[in-house]
Amino acid sequence: MHRSRLSTILIDAPTAEAGRSAAFWSAALGVPARTVPGEEQFTSLPGALPSLTLAVQAVDDQARYHVDIETDDVDAETARLLGLGAVEINRWLECRILRAPGGHILCVIPEHSADFATHATVWE
Protein backbone atom coordinates (compact mmCIF):
# COMPACT_ATOMS: atom_id res chain seq x y z
CA MET A 1 0.00 0.00 0.00
CA HIS A 2 1.17 3.51 -0.81
CA ARG A 3 -0.32 6.96 -1.37
CA SER A 4 0.12 9.60 -4.08
CA ARG A 5 -1.40 12.83 -5.38
CA LEU A 6 -0.93 15.43 -8.08
CA SER A 7 1.13 18.02 -6.25
CA THR A 8 2.76 20.36 -8.74
CA ILE A 9 2.24 21.93 -12.12
CA LEU A 10 5.48 23.24 -13.61
CA ILE A 11 5.83 25.78 -16.37
CA ASP A 12 9.10 24.69 -18.00
CA ALA A 13 10.89 27.58 -19.67
CA PRO A 14 14.26 27.67 -21.41
CA THR A 15 16.90 28.78 -18.89
CA ALA A 16 17.51 32.11 -20.63
CA GLU A 17 13.78 32.92 -20.45
CA ALA A 18 12.93 31.48 -17.01
CA GLY A 19 13.28 34.77 -15.11
CA ARG A 20 11.01 36.62 -17.53
CA SER A 21 8.57 33.72 -17.49
CA ALA A 22 8.43 33.68 -13.68
CA ALA A 23 7.92 37.46 -13.59
CA PHE A 24 5.11 37.18 -16.16
CA TRP A 25 3.25 34.40 -14.33
CA SER A 26 3.74 36.14 -10.97
CA ALA A 27 2.19 39.34 -12.33
CA ALA A 28 -0.49 37.55 -14.35
CA LEU A 29 -1.69 35.56 -11.33
CA GLY A 30 -1.09 38.26 -8.69
CA VAL A 31 1.16 36.06 -6.54
CA PRO A 32 4.78 36.43 -5.38
CA ALA A 33 7.66 34.72 -7.18
CA ARG A 34 10.11 32.99 -4.83
CA THR A 35 13.29 31.18 -5.81
CA VAL A 36 13.60 27.82 -4.07
CA PRO A 37 16.79 27.85 -1.91
CA GLY A 38 19.23 25.19 -3.06
CA GLU A 39 17.18 24.56 -6.21
CA GLU A 40 17.53 27.87 -8.02
CA GLN A 41 16.12 26.45 -11.26
CA PHE A 42 12.69 26.57 -9.56
CA THR A 43 10.72 29.74 -8.92
CA SER A 44 7.68 29.00 -6.78
CA LEU A 45 4.43 30.93 -7.28
CA PRO A 46 2.79 30.28 -3.88
CA GLY A 47 -0.95 30.78 -3.64
CA ALA A 48 -1.60 30.44 -7.39
CA LEU A 49 -3.37 27.07 -7.05
CA PRO A 50 -5.12 26.01 -3.84
CA SER A 51 -3.58 22.75 -2.51
CA LEU A 52 -1.19 22.52 -5.50
CA THR A 53 2.17 24.10 -6.23
CA LEU A 54 2.67 26.19 -9.36
CA ALA A 55 6.27 26.91 -10.28
CA VAL A 56 8.45 27.97 -13.19
CA GLN A 57 11.39 25.65 -13.83
CA ALA A 58 14.45 26.61 -15.88
CA VAL A 59 15.23 23.79 -18.33
CA ASP A 60 17.73 23.18 -21.10
CA ASP A 61 14.91 22.19 -23.42
CA GLN A 62 11.81 23.57 -25.10
CA ALA A 63 8.99 25.35 -23.32
CA ARG A 64 6.29 22.98 -22.04
CA TYR A 65 4.17 22.13 -19.01
CA HIS A 66 4.62 19.06 -16.83
CA VAL A 67 3.15 17.69 -13.61
CA ASP A 68 4.64 16.14 -10.49
CA ILE A 69 3.01 13.27 -8.67
CA GLU A 70 4.01 13.28 -5.00
CA THR A 71 4.16 9.94 -3.19
CA ASP A 72 5.24 8.28 0.03
CA ASP A 73 6.80 5.43 -2.02
CA VAL A 74 8.57 6.52 -5.22
CA ASP A 75 9.34 2.94 -6.34
CA ALA A 76 5.74 1.73 -5.90
CA GLU A 77 4.20 4.77 -7.59
CA THR A 78 6.66 4.55 -10.48
CA ALA A 79 5.82 0.87 -10.93
CA ARG A 80 2.07 1.67 -10.87
CA LEU A 81 2.45 4.35 -13.54
CA LEU A 82 4.70 2.16 -15.69
CA GLY A 83 1.98 -0.49 -15.49
CA LEU A 84 -0.48 2.08 -16.85
CA GLY A 85 1.73 2.67 -19.90
CA ALA A 86 4.22 5.37 -18.86
CA VAL A 87 7.89 4.97 -19.77
CA GLU A 88 10.77 6.00 -17.49
CA ILE A 89 13.07 8.36 -19.39
CA ASN A 90 15.40 9.70 -16.69
CA ARG A 91 16.12 10.17 -12.98
CA TRP A 92 17.05 13.29 -11.04
CA LEU A 93 17.97 13.09 -7.34
CA GLU A 94 15.19 10.96 -5.77
CA CYS A 95 12.76 11.75 -8.60
CA ARG A 96 11.75 9.60 -11.57
CA ILE A 97 10.98 11.29 -14.87
CA LEU A 98 8.37 9.54 -16.97
CA ARG A 99 6.69 10.07 -20.32
CA ALA A 100 2.97 9.31 -20.26
CA PRO A 101 1.06 7.90 -23.21
CA GLY A 102 0.47 10.92 -25.43
CA GLY A 103 3.99 12.24 -24.81
CA HIS A 104 3.53 14.39 -21.70
CA ILE A 105 6.28 14.51 -19.06
CA LEU A 106 5.55 13.76 -15.43
CA CYS A 107 7.81 13.35 -12.43
CA VAL A 108 7.30 11.04 -9.48
CA ILE A 109 8.65 12.89 -6.44
CA PRO A 110 8.99 12.07 -2.72
CA GLU A 111 6.34 13.33 -0.32
CA HIS A 112 7.07 16.93 0.67
CA SER A 113 3.89 18.94 1.17
CA ALA A 114 2.25 19.59 4.52
CA ASP A 115 -1.22 18.60 3.27
CA PHE A 116 -0.14 15.40 1.48
CA ALA A 117 -2.26 13.03 3.60
CA THR A 118 -5.37 15.17 3.14
CA HIS A 119 -5.27 14.97 -0.67
CA ALA A 120 -3.51 11.65 -1.39
CA THR A 121 -5.14 8.60 -2.93
CA VAL A 122 -4.39 5.26 -1.23
CA TRP A 123 -3.30 2.53 -3.63
CA GLU A 124 -3.41 -1.14 -2.66
C-alpha positions, 0 to 999 in steps of 0.5 A, a space after each residue: 500500500 502507498 499513497 500519491 497525489 498530483 502536487 505540482 504543475 510546472 511551467 518549464 521555460 528555457 533557462 535564458 527565459 525562465 526569469 522573464 517567465 516567472 515574472 510574467 506568471 507572478 504578475 499575471 496571477 497576482 502572486 509572489 515569485 520565490 526562488 527555491 533555496 538550493 534549487 535555483 532552477 525553480 521559482 515558486 508561485 505560492 498561492 496560485 493554485 489552492 492545494 497545488 504548487 505552481 512553479 516555473 522551472 528553468 530547463 535546457 529544453 523547449 517550453 512545455 508544461 509538466 506535472 509532479 506526482 508526489 508519493 510516500 513510495 517513489 518505487 511503488 508509484 513509479 511501478 504503478 504508472 509504468 503499469 499504466 503505460 508510462 515509460 521512465 526516461 530519466 532520474 534526477 535526485 530521488 525523482 523519476 521522470 516519466 513520459 505518459 502515453 500521449 507524450 507528456 512529461 511527469 515526475 514522481 517525487 517524494 512526499 514533501 507537502 504539509 497537506 499530502 495526507 489530506 489529498 492523497 489517494 491510497 493505492 493497494 
